[in-house]
Amino acid sequence: MTTENITAPVAETTARPTALLWAIVAGSALTVASAFLAWTWTAEFPGDLTIYGNPAPLQLLTLVGAVLTGLFALSALGVKGLGWLTPAGARKPLWIIALGTFATTLFTAVAIIVELGHLVDLEPGAVVAVVAAAVPAVAAYKVPDDTRKAAPAKKLASWAEILIIVAVFTVGLLVVTFGIDTDDNEPQLFVAYLILVGFSATALVKSGLTTRLSQITARNRQVTVTASLVMAIAFPFLQQSGDTYTLIAVNILIFATVALGLNIVVGLAGLLDLGYVAFLGVGAYTAALVSGATSSAFGVQFPFWAAALTGMAASLVFGVVIGAPTLRLRGDYLAIVTLGFGEIFRIAMGNLDGTSGPQITNGPNGIPNIPQLEFFGYNFGESHTVFGIELGAYANYYLLMILIMALVVVVFSRAGNSRIGRAWVAIREDETAATAMGINGFRVKLVAFALGAALAGLAGTVQAHVNTTVVPENYVFAGPVPPNSAFLLAAVILGGMGTITGPIVGSALLFLIPAKLSFLQDYQLLGFGIALILLMRFRPEGLIANKRARLEFHENDDQLDVPEQRQPAEADSAAAGTAKAGA
């Protein structure tokens, strides 16, 4: 066999993916151009896709997806300066983002046809967009697989890594703000947004880029925390529609704060609590009774700090009272008892109406007219001008919840890295073995139960003032509107048990999706169940899982790429062990 016969197949194989990649670049460029064309002839379709040269939000989603597809393709071609986009290989992320762009574009075209009723309602621009977006999706599928283990990220200059962190959080803030600010009258826009964000996030994970970013953030933990706090505080200042969508953000933060408290019970201690929303109700009812509500049976008005401490204390007491006789149970038996406690709380609040029981909670009518918070003369129910920008009432509560969530995050991280936190993990992994090693299982579980209840009570005190009323129907096991016990547990599992970011992401998704897709209210639980089934099948460790969970669920996966990062306590323990060994 001659040398020419050997090298010819190699040259042909090399040329083929190159041609495919250039086809992807061309298709992406044409898709970008199509976003500046009209996609329909009438403005009756929400969003007005009739203007040339000025893409509507739905067209912007296609444009962004096409740009990302083109960048991944250029990275696969070896264009200088773009290799950092695909450290774990380009084929999988390229195909995923190309497929996501096509799905987003096709959904928009189908939505136009369904909304307006005729195929002829599509302008040529929409047809060009669908065909152009299909080319990268098909071509990327034919590109040979080049998946590899991502090399560790090179350490950059401190200023460069800080700029990367700031840029990532800025983009994240813009993406989240875009999703929350979508008009409730344009559900098509929010569905398309979910499609593109879901595919884009998966592509970034598959490319290995998120792993490298996590390594950079782990090296700059203080900068990361500061950047996240600054971006969170900046959210209400970016709202152009007043408090219309800030209320959604406030409820997401309340939901996420309660989910973090539940994460101590479920994620760290491994206790299945199906009645956790009752502790949120205890805090809310306590705050309503001591904050000067007109229908309060006590007729007192505590300042906010005292009402918050009272709500936390009441929830903590209820946690101890319920946990003391029940935490000797395990597994399904504990779950059944906690479920019963949640139902007992709801029924009891409905019966304390002066007829079936003492007149305390006003029965099913609840406690209305809860006054707005006032802290050191600052009324949270009034608009205030800060830096020349007017912040509404819900923006005030949003900033308050940011501070409360920061407090809860500190408590969670400190408790998780402490001695008792390691005892919780030991109990979760094997209670019998932990007990044999000298851990008092009952006491440790009771502390977890009480701490989680207190954090839920703290969030409940703010929820009572945000809603200005509390009723028993707000604290059920399952229902179409979160937070309830089922959605709280799902937020922890969906986001990733035992982590900080996971429950926050899970809570945001589980609250935002029902709020934006209210027209599917009758089918929300069906979709919720399907989503959980798919999650358990394809990502049982959750969307943002810790290292231990990934290794447990993917121990036979050779392609598993877990970032080498440690919690502060783990790093300190490792350093101490190294010092001991050296001595």
Secondary structure, 3 states (H helix, E strand, C coil): CCHHHHHHHHHHHHHHHHHHHHHHHHHHHHHHHHCCCCCECCCCCCCCCCCCCCCCHHHHHHHHHHHHHHHHHHHHCCCCCCHHHCCCCCHHHHHHHHHHHHHHHHHHHHHHHHHHCCHHHECHHHHHHHHHHHHHHHHHHHCCCCCCCCCCCCCCCHHHHHHHHHHHHHHHHHHHHHHHCCCCCCHHHHHHHHHHHHHHHHHHHHHCHHHHHHHHHHHCHHHHHHHHHHHHHHHHHHCCCCCCCHHHHHHHHHHHHHHHHHHHHHHHCCCCCCCCHHHHHHHHHHHHHHECCCCCCCCCECCHHHHHHHHHHHHHHHHHHHHHHHCCCCHHHHHHHHHHHHHHHHHHHHHCECCCCCECCCHHHCECCCCCCEECCEECCCCEEECCEEECHHHHHHHHHHHHHHHHHHHHHHHHCCHHHHHHHHHHHCHHHHHHCCCCHHHHHHHHHHHHHHHHHHHHHHHHHHHCCECHHHCCCCCCCCCCHHHHHHHHHHHCCCCCHHHHHHHHHHHHHHHHCHHHHHHHHHHHHHHHHHHHHHCCCCCCCCHHHHHHHCCCCCCCCCCCCCCHHHHHHHHHHHHHHHC
